[in-house]
Amino acid sequence: YNQLPWGDERLAPTLMIFLPSAITVAVSIINLVTSSFIYSRSQIIARMLSITSTLISFLSFLFTLRTIQLIS
């Protein structure tokens, strides 16, 4: 993007604003499935995965919300 001229050409498409949210949902689903398999062996690791996934989801939501506020 740094090689493009200033203006609209330098901006990413509108759908790219939801990319962090989509990645977060995918990671959360993977962590949820992984923690459900691990829960029977080690409860602390499963809980750590769940808490980390929740924290990342919340921070990604704040990032997306703040980006939308900056644009509009």
PyMOL Python script that loads the backbone (N, CA, C, O; Angstrom):
from pymol import cmd

cmd.read_pdbstr("""\
ATOM      1  N   TYR A   1       0.801  -1.199   0.000  1.00  0.00           N
ATOM      2  CA  TYR A   1       0.000   0.000   0.000  1.00  0.00           C
ATOM      3  C   TYR A   1       0.846   1.267   0.000  1.00  0.00           C
ATOM      4  O   TYR A   1       0.367   2.321  -0.417  1.00  0.00           O
ATOM      5  N   ASN A   2       2.065   1.188   0.448  1.00  0.00           N
ATOM      6  CA  ASN A   2       2.892   2.390   0.506  1.00  0.00           C
ATOM      7  C   ASN A   2       3.307   2.875  -0.878  1.00  0.00           C
ATOM      8  O   ASN A   2       3.672   4.041  -1.023  1.00  0.00           O
ATOM      9  N   GLN A   3       3.267   2.043  -1.878  1.00  0.00           N
ATOM     10  CA  GLN A   3       3.660   2.430  -3.223  1.00  0.00           C
ATOM     11  C   GLN A   3       2.518   3.094  -3.990  1.00  0.00           C
ATOM     12  O   GLN A   3       2.746   3.664  -5.057  1.00  0.00           O
ATOM     13  N   LEU A   4       1.313   3.029  -3.472  1.00  0.00           N
ATOM     14  CA  LEU A   4       0.154   3.605  -4.156  1.00  0.00           C
ATOM     15  C   LEU A   4       0.080   5.104  -3.896  1.00  0.00           C
ATOM     16  O   LEU A   4       0.564   5.581  -2.869  1.00  0.00           O
ATOM     17  N   PRO A   5      -0.523   5.851  -4.822  1.00  0.00           N
ATOM     18  CA  PRO A   5      -0.679   7.290  -4.600  1.00  0.00           C
ATOM     19  C   PRO A   5      -1.690   7.558  -3.482  1.00  0.00           C
ATOM     20  O   PRO A   5      -2.457   6.673  -3.102  1.00  0.00           O
ATOM     21  N   TRP A   6      -1.680   8.778  -2.966  1.00  0.00           N
ATOM     22  CA  TRP A   6      -2.603   9.153  -1.903  1.00  0.00           C
ATOM     23  C   TRP A   6      -4.022   9.191  -2.433  1.00  0.00           C
ATOM     24  O   TRP A   6      -4.244   9.433  -3.619  1.00  0.00           O
ATOM     25  N   GLY A   7      -4.971   8.955  -1.564  1.00  0.00           N
ATOM     26  CA  GLY A   7      -6.374   9.030  -1.948  1.00  0.00           C
ATOM     27  C   GLY A   7      -7.065   7.698  -1.800  1.00  0.00           C
ATOM     28  O   GLY A   7      -6.650   6.849  -1.010  1.00  0.00           O
ATOM     29  N   ASP A   8      -8.118   7.522  -2.561  1.00  0.00           N
ATOM     30  CA  ASP A   8      -8.933   6.315  -2.457  1.00  0.00           C
ATOM     31  C   ASP A   8      -8.195   5.051  -2.886  1.00  0.00           C
ATOM     32  O   ASP A   8      -8.520   3.962  -2.412  1.00  0.00           O
ATOM     33  N   GLU A   9      -7.217   5.174  -3.765  1.00  0.00           N
ATOM     34  CA  GLU A   9      -6.482   3.998  -4.226  1.00  0.00           C
ATOM     35  C   GLU A   9      -5.683   3.358  -3.094  1.00  0.00           C
ATOM     36  O   GLU A   9      -5.417   2.156  -3.116  1.00  0.00           O
ATOM     37  N   ARG A  10      -5.304   4.162  -2.112  1.00  0.00           N
ATOM     38  CA  ARG A  10      -4.483   3.670  -1.018  1.00  0.00           C
ATOM     39  C   ARG A  10      -5.316   2.950   0.048  1.00  0.00           C
ATOM     40  O   ARG A  10      -4.764   2.199   0.851  1.00  0.00           O
ATOM     41  N   LEU A  11      -6.613   3.163   0.066  1.00  0.00           N
ATOM     42  CA  LEU A  11      -7.482   2.540   1.059  1.00  0.00           C
ATOM     43  C   LEU A  11      -7.803   1.102   0.679  1.00  0.00           C
ATOM     44  O   LEU A  11      -7.881   0.755  -0.500  1.00  0.00           O
ATOM     45  N   ALA A  12      -7.986   0.280   1.694  1.00  0.00           N
ATOM     46  CA  ALA A  12      -8.386  -1.109   1.470  1.00  0.00           C
ATOM     47  C   ALA A  12      -9.881  -1.151   1.171  1.00  0.00           C
ATOM     48  O   ALA A  12     -10.598  -0.203   1.489  1.00  0.00           O
ATOM     49  N   PRO A  13     -10.358  -2.230   0.567  1.00  0.00           N
ATOM     50  CA  PRO A  13     -11.800  -2.355   0.329  1.00  0.00           C
ATOM     51  C   PRO A  13     -12.586  -2.334   1.650  1.00  0.00           C
ATOM     52  O   PRO A  13     -12.037  -2.642   2.707  1.00  0.00           O
ATOM     53  N   THR A  14     -13.846  -1.976   1.582  1.00  0.00           N
ATOM     54  CA  THR A  14     -14.677  -1.819   2.771  1.00  0.00           C
ATOM     55  C   THR A  14     -14.799  -3.110   3.562  1.00  0.00           C
ATOM     56  O   THR A  14     -14.844  -3.073   4.792  1.00  0.00           O
ATOM     57  N   LEU A  15     -14.853  -4.237   2.892  1.00  0.00           N
ATOM     58  CA  LEU A  15     -15.002  -5.505   3.600  1.00  0.00           C
ATOM     59  C   LEU A  15     -13.779  -5.871   4.438  1.00  0.00           C
ATOM     60  O   LEU A  15     -13.875  -6.713   5.331  1.00  0.00           O
ATOM     61  N   MET A  16     -12.647  -5.259   4.165  1.00  0.00           N
ATOM     62  CA  MET A  16     -11.430  -5.570   4.916  1.00  0.00           C
ATOM     63  C   MET A  16     -11.515  -5.104   6.370  1.00  0.00           C
ATOM     64  O   MET A  16     -10.722  -5.547   7.200  1.00  0.00           O
ATOM     65  N   ILE A  17     -12.448  -4.230   6.687  1.00  0.00           N
ATOM     66  CA  ILE A  17     -12.586  -3.768   8.064  1.00  0.00           C
ATOM     67  C   ILE A  17     -13.061  -4.900   8.978  1.00  0.00           C
ATOM     68  O   ILE A  17     -12.810  -4.878  10.183  1.00  0.00           O
ATOM     69  N   PHE A  18     -13.747  -5.888   8.399  1.00  0.00           N
ATOM     70  CA  PHE A  18     -14.246  -7.000   9.189  1.00  0.00           C
ATOM     71  C   PHE A  18     -13.297  -8.193   9.194  1.00  0.00           C
ATOM     72  O   PHE A  18     -13.637  -9.234   9.757  1.00  0.00           O
ATOM     73  N   LEU A  19     -12.140  -8.078   8.597  1.00  0.00           N
ATOM     74  CA  LEU A  19     -11.160  -9.167   8.584  1.00  0.00           C
ATOM     75  C   LEU A  19     -10.699  -9.545   9.988  1.00  0.00           C
ATOM     76  O   LEU A  19     -10.649 -10.739  10.285  1.00  0.00           O
ATOM     77  N   PRO A  20     -10.353  -8.596  10.879  1.00  0.00           N
ATOM     78  CA  PRO A  20      -9.968  -9.010  12.234  1.00  0.00           C
ATOM     79  C   PRO A  20     -11.074  -9.765  12.965  1.00  0.00           C
ATOM     80  O   PRO A  20     -10.798 -10.697  13.721  1.00  0.00           O
ATOM     81  N   SER A  21     -12.315  -9.367  12.744  1.00  0.00           N
ATOM     82  CA  SER A  21     -13.436 -10.064  13.390  1.00  0.00           C
ATOM     83  C   SER A  21     -13.578 -11.483  12.850  1.00  0.00           C
ATOM     84  O   SER A  21     -13.837 -12.415  13.611  1.00  0.00           O
ATOM     85  N   ALA A  22     -13.412 -11.648  11.558  1.00  0.00           N
ATOM     86  CA  ALA A  22     -13.520 -12.987  10.956  1.00  0.00           C
ATOM     87  C   ALA A  22     -12.398 -13.897  11.454  1.00  0.00           C
ATOM     88  O   ALA A  22     -12.633 -15.069  11.752  1.00  0.00           O
ATOM     89  N   ILE A  23     -11.203 -13.369  11.543  1.00  0.00           N
ATOM     90  CA  ILE A  23     -10.078 -14.154  12.054  1.00  0.00           C
ATOM     91  C   ILE A  23     -10.312 -14.514  13.517  1.00  0.00           C
ATOM     92  O   ILE A  23     -10.014 -15.632  13.937  1.00  0.00           O
ATOM     93  N   THR A  24     -10.836 -13.586  14.281  1.00  0.00           N
ATOM     94  CA  THR A  24     -11.104 -13.839  15.694  1.00  0.00           C
ATOM     95  C   THR A  24     -12.159 -14.916  15.876  1.00  0.00           C
ATOM     96  O   THR A  24     -12.027 -15.768  16.754  1.00  0.00           O
ATOM     97  N   VAL A  25     -13.194 -14.889  15.065  1.00  0.00           N
ATOM     98  CA  VAL A  25     -14.229 -15.923  15.158  1.00  0.00           C
ATOM     99  C   VAL A  25     -13.636 -17.292  14.831  1.00  0.00           C
ATOM    100  O   VAL A  25     -13.942 -18.277  15.504  1.00  0.00           O
ATOM    101  N   ALA A  26     -12.798 -17.359  13.813  1.00  0.00           N
ATOM    102  CA  ALA A  26     -12.169 -18.632  13.446  1.00  0.00           C
ATOM    103  C   ALA A  26     -11.265 -19.142  14.564  1.00  0.00           C
ATOM    104  O   ALA A  26     -11.299 -20.326  14.900  1.00  0.00           O
ATOM    105  N   VAL A  27     -10.462 -18.260  15.137  1.00  0.00           N
ATOM    106  CA  VAL A  27      -9.568 -18.667  16.228  1.00  0.00           C
ATOM    107  C   VAL A  27     -10.377 -19.073  17.459  1.00  0.00           C
ATOM    108  O   VAL A  27     -10.010 -20.020  18.154  1.00  0.00           O
ATOM    109  N   SER A  28     -11.457 -18.377  17.729  1.00  0.00           N
ATOM    110  CA  SER A  28     -12.296 -18.717  18.880  1.00  0.00           C
ATOM    111  C   SER A  28     -12.926 -20.096  18.722  1.00  0.00           C
ATOM    112  O   SER A  28     -12.988 -20.867  19.679  1.00  0.00           O
ATOM    113  N   ILE A  29     -13.386 -20.401  17.534  1.00  0.00           N
ATOM    114  CA  ILE A  29     -13.976 -21.722  17.292  1.00  0.00           C
ATOM    115  C   ILE A  29     -12.928 -22.816  17.450  1.00  0.00           C
ATOM    116  O   ILE A  29     -13.193 -23.857  18.051  1.00  0.00           O
ATOM    117  N   ILE A  30     -11.743 -22.578  16.910  1.00  0.00           N
ATOM    118  CA  ILE A  30     -10.655 -23.558  17.044  1.00  0.00           C
ATOM    119  C   ILE A  30     -10.290 -23.742  18.516  1.00  0.00           C
ATOM    120  O   ILE A  30     -10.106 -24.871  18.971  1.00  0.00           O
ATOM    121  N   ASN A  31     -10.183 -22.637  19.264  1.00  0.00           N
ATOM    122  CA  ASN A  31      -9.857 -22.742  20.688  1.00  0.00           C
ATOM    123  C   ASN A  31     -10.958 -23.438  21.474  1.00  0.00           C
ATOM    124  O   ASN A  31     -10.670 -24.204  22.394  1.00  0.00           O
ATOM    125  N   LEU A  32     -12.200 -23.187  21.131  1.00  0.00           N
ATOM    126  CA  LEU A  32     -13.315 -23.836  21.821  1.00  0.00           C
ATOM    127  C   LEU A  32     -13.296 -25.347  21.603  1.00  0.00           C
ATOM    128  O   LEU A  32     -13.471 -26.117  22.547  1.00  0.00           O
ATOM    129  N   VAL A  33     -13.086 -25.760  20.374  1.00  0.00           N
ATOM    130  CA  VAL A  33     -13.026 -27.195  20.075  1.00  0.00           C
ATOM    131  C   VAL A  33     -11.817 -27.830  20.762  1.00  0.00           C
ATOM    132  O   VAL A  33     -11.924 -28.917  21.331  1.00  0.00           O
ATOM    133  N   THR A  34     -10.673 -27.155  20.709  1.00  0.00           N
ATOM    134  CA  THR A  34      -9.462 -27.680  21.340  1.00  0.00           C
ATOM    135  C   THR A  34      -9.629 -27.773  22.851  1.00  0.00           C
ATOM    136  O   THR A  34      -9.241 -28.770  23.459  1.00  0.00           O
ATOM    137  N   SER A  35     -10.197 -26.751  23.451  1.00  0.00           N
ATOM    138  CA  SER A  35     -10.356 -26.782  24.905  1.00  0.00           C
ATOM    139  C   SER A  35     -11.369 -27.837  25.340  1.00  0.00           C
ATOM    140  O   SER A  35     -11.236 -28.396  26.429  1.00  0.00           O
ATOM    141  N   SER A  36     -12.374 -28.123  24.520  1.00  0.00           N
ATOM    142  CA  SER A  36     -13.321 -29.181  24.883  1.00  0.00           C
ATOM    143  C   SER A  36     -12.659 -30.557  24.844  1.00  0.00           C
ATOM    144  O   SER A  36     -13.013 -31.433  25.633  1.00  0.00           O
ATOM    145  N   PHE A  37     -11.704 -30.757  23.938  1.00  0.00           N
ATOM    146  CA  PHE A  37     -10.974 -32.022  23.905  1.00  0.00           C
ATOM    147  C   PHE A  37      -9.974 -32.118  25.050  1.00  0.00           C
ATOM    148  O   PHE A  37      -9.776 -33.202  25.600  1.00  0.00           O
ATOM    149  N   ILE A  38      -9.353 -31.033  25.411  1.00  0.00           N
ATOM    150  CA  ILE A  38      -8.306 -31.027  26.436  1.00  0.00           C
ATOM    151  C   ILE A  38      -8.897 -31.016  27.847  1.00  0.00           C
ATOM    152  O   ILE A  38      -8.214 -31.393  28.799  1.00  0.00           O
ATOM    153  N   TYR A  39     -10.141 -30.596  27.996  1.00  0.00           N
ATOM    154  CA  TYR A  39     -10.738 -30.401  29.317  1.00  0.00           C
ATOM    155  C   TYR A  39     -10.689 -31.659  30.181  1.00  0.00           C
ATOM    156  O   TYR A  39     -10.500 -31.559  31.394  1.00  0.00           O
ATOM    157  N   SER A  40     -10.851 -32.815  29.597  1.00  0.00           N
ATOM    158  CA  SER A  40     -10.845 -34.052  30.387  1.00  0.00           C
ATOM    159  C   SER A  40      -9.446 -34.376  30.922  1.00  0.00           C
ATOM    160  O   SER A  40      -9.320 -35.028  31.958  1.00  0.00           O
ATOM    161  N   ARG A  41      -8.408 -33.932  30.234  1.00  0.00           N
ATOM    162  CA  ARG A  41      -7.036 -34.214  30.670  1.00  0.00           C
ATOM    163  C   ARG A  41      -6.480 -33.136  31.595  1.00  0.00           C
ATOM    164  O   ARG A  41      -5.897 -33.438  32.637  1.00  0.00           O
ATOM    165  N   SER A  42      -6.664 -31.887  31.206  1.00  0.00           N
ATOM    166  CA  SER A  42      -6.089 -30.779  31.971  1.00  0.00           C
ATOM    167  C   SER A  42      -7.059 -29.605  31.957  1.00  0.00           C
ATOM    168  O   SER A  42      -7.195 -28.903  30.955  1.00  0.00           O
ATOM    169  N   GLN A  43      -7.723 -29.409  33.076  1.00  0.00           N
ATOM    170  CA  GLN A  43      -8.743 -28.372  33.146  1.00  0.00           C
ATOM    171  C   GLN A  43      -8.135 -26.971  33.101  1.00  0.00           C
ATOM    172  O   GLN A  43      -8.745 -26.057  32.547  1.00  0.00           O
ATOM    173  N   ILE A  44      -6.959 -26.790  33.667  1.00  0.00           N
ATOM    174  CA  ILE A  44      -6.357 -25.456  33.705  1.00  0.00           C
ATOM    175  C   ILE A  44      -5.981 -24.973  32.308  1.00  0.00           C
ATOM    176  O   ILE A  44      -6.153 -23.795  31.994  1.00  0.00           O
ATOM    177  N   ILE A  45      -5.478 -25.859  31.478  1.00  0.00           N
ATOM    178  CA  ILE A  45      -5.115 -25.467  30.107  1.00  0.00           C
ATOM    179  C   ILE A  45      -6.369 -25.135  29.307  1.00  0.00           C
ATOM    180  O   ILE A  45      -6.376 -24.183  28.527  1.00  0.00           O
ATOM    181  N   ALA A  46      -7.418 -25.909  29.495  1.00  0.00           N
ATOM    182  CA  ALA A  46      -8.674 -25.638  28.793  1.00  0.00           C
ATOM    183  C   ALA A  46      -9.254 -24.294  29.224  1.00  0.00           C
ATOM    184  O   ALA A  46      -9.766 -23.544  28.392  1.00  0.00           O
ATOM    185  N   ARG A  47      -9.180 -23.990  30.499  1.00  0.00           N
ATOM    186  CA  ARG A  47      -9.680 -22.699  30.984  1.00  0.00           C
ATOM    187  C   ARG A  47      -8.829 -21.550  30.464  1.00  0.00           C
ATOM    188  O   ARG A  47      -9.358 -20.496  30.112  1.00  0.00           O
ATOM    189  N   MET A  48      -7.523 -21.745  30.413  1.00  0.00           N
ATOM    190  CA  MET A  48      -6.642 -20.693  29.881  1.00  0.00           C
ATOM    191  C   MET A  48      -6.951 -20.422  28.419  1.00  0.00           C
ATOM    192  O   MET A  48      -6.971 -19.263  28.003  1.00  0.00           O
ATOM    193  N   LEU A  49      -7.191 -21.459  27.630  1.00  0.00           N
ATOM    194  CA  LEU A  49      -7.565 -21.276  26.227  1.00  0.00           C
ATOM    195  C   LEU A  49      -8.889 -20.518  26.107  1.00  0.00           C
ATOM    196  O   LEU A  49      -9.025 -19.638  25.257  1.00  0.00           O
ATOM    197  N   SER A  50      -9.839 -20.850  26.934  1.00  0.00           N
ATOM    198  CA  SER A  50     -11.141 -20.174  26.877  1.00  0.00           C
ATOM    199  C   SER A  50     -11.027 -18.710  27.262  1.00  0.00           C
ATOM    200  O   SER A  50     -11.615 -17.852  26.604  1.00  0.00           O
ATOM    201  N   ILE A  51     -10.283 -18.411  28.310  1.00  0.00           N
ATOM    202  CA  ILE A  51     -10.121 -17.024  28.745  1.00  0.00           C
ATOM    203  C   ILE A  51      -9.354 -16.219  27.711  1.00  0.00           C
ATOM    204  O   ILE A  51      -9.712 -15.076  27.427  1.00  0.00           O
ATOM    205  N   THR A  52      -8.310 -16.796  27.147  1.00  0.00           N
ATOM    206  CA  THR A  52      -7.537 -16.110  26.116  1.00  0.00           C
ATOM    207  C   THR A  52      -8.386 -15.839  24.882  1.00  0.00           C
ATOM    208  O   THR A  52      -8.320 -14.753  24.306  1.00  0.00           O
ATOM    209  N   SER A  53      -9.167 -16.805  24.483  1.00  0.00           N
ATOM    210  CA  SER A  53     -10.044 -16.631  23.327  1.00  0.00           C
ATOM    211  C   SER A  53     -11.076 -15.533  23.570  1.00  0.00           C
ATOM    212  O   SER A  53     -11.362 -14.738  22.675  1.00  0.00           O
ATOM    213  N   THR A  54     -11.630 -15.488  24.768  1.00  0.00           N
ATOM    214  CA  THR A  54     -12.603 -14.446  25.105  1.00  0.00           C
ATOM    215  C   THR A  54     -11.949 -13.068  25.093  1.00  0.00           C
ATOM    216  O   THR A  54     -12.529 -12.112  24.580  1.00  0.00           O
ATOM    217  N   LEU A  55     -10.767 -12.962  25.644  1.00  0.00           N
ATOM    218  CA  LEU A  55     -10.052 -11.690  25.674  1.00  0.00           C
ATOM    219  C   LEU A  55      -9.706 -11.200  24.269  1.00  0.00           C
ATOM    220  O   LEU A  55      -9.872 -10.020  23.962  1.00  0.00           O
ATOM    221  N   ILE A  56      -9.233 -12.092  23.432  1.00  0.00           N
ATOM    222  CA  ILE A  56      -8.902 -11.714  22.054  1.00  0.00           C
ATOM    223  C   ILE A  56     -10.148 -11.298  21.292  1.00  0.00           C
ATOM    224  O   ILE A  56     -10.103 -10.349  20.508  1.00  0.00           O
ATOM    225  N   SER A  57     -11.246 -11.983  21.505  1.00  0.00           N
ATOM    226  CA  SER A  57     -12.502 -11.610  20.843  1.00  0.00           C
ATOM    227  C   SER A  57     -12.959 -10.222  21.272  1.00  0.00           C
ATOM    228  O   SER A  57     -13.385  -9.420  20.441  1.00  0.00           O
ATOM    229  N   PHE A  58     -12.871  -9.940  22.558  1.00  0.00           N
ATOM    230  CA  PHE A  58     -13.279  -8.637  23.065  1.00  0.00           C
ATOM    231  C   PHE A  58     -12.398  -7.525  22.512  1.00  0.00           C
ATOM    232  O   PHE A  58     -12.907  -6.483  22.101  1.00  0.00           O
ATOM    233  N   LEU A  59     -11.095  -7.731  22.498  1.00  0.00           N
ATOM    234  CA  LEU A  59     -10.188  -6.709  21.986  1.00  0.00           C
ATOM    235  C   LEU A  59     -10.355  -6.499  20.481  1.00  0.00           C
ATOM    236  O   LEU A  59     -10.239  -5.372  19.999  1.00  0.00           O
ATOM    237  N   SER A  60     -10.625  -7.562  19.742  1.00  0.00           N
ATOM    238  CA  SER A  60     -10.876  -7.419  18.312  1.00  0.00           C
ATOM    239  C   SER A  60     -12.169  -6.658  18.056  1.00  0.00           C
ATOM    240  O   SER A  60     -12.240  -5.853  17.128  1.00  0.00           O
ATOM    241  N   PHE A  61     -13.183  -6.903  18.864  1.00  0.00           N
ATOM    242  CA  PHE A  61     -14.428  -6.157  18.747  1.00  0.00           C
ATOM    243  C   PHE A  61     -14.194  -4.668  19.001  1.00  0.00           C
ATOM    244  O   PHE A  61     -14.709  -3.822  18.269  1.00  0.00           O
ATOM    245  N   LEU A  62     -13.421  -4.350  20.033  1.00  0.00           N
ATOM    246  CA  LEU A  62     -13.102  -2.948  20.307  1.00  0.00           C
ATOM    247  C   LEU A  62     -12.317  -2.311  19.171  1.00  0.00           C
ATOM    248  O   LEU A  62     -12.555  -1.155  18.823  1.00  0.00           O
ATOM    249  N   PHE A  63     -11.384  -3.057  18.594  1.00  0.00           N
ATOM    250  CA  PHE A  63     -10.601  -2.553  17.468  1.00  0.00           C
ATOM    251  C   PHE A  63     -11.502  -2.229  16.282  1.00  0.00           C
ATOM    252  O   PHE A  63     -11.382  -1.163  15.678  1.00  0.00           O
ATOM    253  N   THR A  64     -12.401  -3.149  15.950  1.00  0.00           N
ATOM    254  CA  THR A  64     -13.305  -2.937  14.824  1.00  0.00           C
ATOM    255  C   THR A  64     -14.251  -1.770  15.102  1.00  0.00           C
ATOM    256  O   THR A  64     -14.497  -0.945  14.222  1.00  0.00           O
ATOM    257  N   LEU A  65     -14.773  -1.702  16.304  1.00  0.00           N
ATOM    258  CA  LEU A  65     -15.669  -0.611  16.663  1.00  0.00           C
ATOM    259  C   LEU A  65     -14.957   0.733  16.607  1.00  0.00           C
ATOM    260  O   LEU A  65     -15.524   1.706  16.111  1.00  0.00           O
ATOM    261  N   ARG A  66     -13.748   0.804  17.097  1.00  0.00           N
ATOM    262  CA  ARG A  66     -12.989   2.051  17.084  1.00  0.00           C
ATOM    263  C   ARG A  66     -12.629   2.450  15.648  1.00  0.00           C
ATOM    264  O   ARG A  66     -12.640   3.636  15.319  1.00  0.00           O
ATOM    265  N   THR A  67     -12.319   1.499  14.816  1.00  0.00           N
ATOM    266  CA  THR A  67     -12.011   1.802  13.412  1.00  0.00           C
ATOM    267  C   THR A  67     -13.234   2.354  12.704  1.00  0.00           C
ATOM    268  O   THR A  67     -13.121   3.303  11.928  1.00  0.00           O
ATOM    269  N   ILE A  68     -14.397   1.779  12.956  1.00  0.00           N
ATOM    270  CA  ILE A  68     -15.631   2.285  12.347  1.00  0.00           C
ATOM    271  C   ILE A  68     -15.916   3.692  12.840  1.00  0.00           C
ATOM    272  O   ILE A  68     -16.368   4.530  12.060  1.00  0.00           O
ATOM    273  N   GLN A  69     -15.666   3.975  14.112  1.00  0.00           N
ATOM    274  CA  GLN A  69     -15.872   5.315  14.644  1.00  0.00           C
ATOM    275  C   GLN A  69     -14.933   6.315  13.995  1.00  0.00           C
ATOM    276  O   GLN A  69     -15.329   7.456  13.757  1.00  0.00           O
ATOM    277  N   LEU A  70     -13.712   5.925  13.704  1.00  0.00           N
ATOM    278  CA  LEU A  70     -12.757   6.839  13.056  1.00  0.00           C
ATOM    279  C   LEU A  70     -13.166   7.157  11.628  1.00  0.00           C
ATOM    280  O   LEU A  70     -12.957   8.273  11.154  1.00  0.00           O
ATOM    281  N   ILE A  71     -13.746   6.186  10.943  1.00  0.00           N
ATOM    282  CA  ILE A  71     -14.122   6.381   9.552  1.00  0.00           C
ATOM    283  C   ILE A  71     -15.367   7.261   9.430  1.00  0.00           C
ATOM    284  O   ILE A  71     -15.442   8.128   8.559  1.00  0.00           O
ATOM    285  N   SER A  72     -16.339   7.029  10.310  1.00  0.00           N
ATOM    286  CA  SER A  72     -17.586   7.797  10.178  1.00  0.00           C
ATOM    287  C   SER A  72     -17.623   9.019  11.043  1.00  0.00           C
ATOM    288  O   SER A  72     -18.610   9.754  11.031  1.00  0.00           O
TER     289      SER A  72
END
""", "prot")
cmd.dss("prot")
cmd.show_as("cartoon", "prot")
cmd.util.cbc("prot")
cmd.orient("prot")
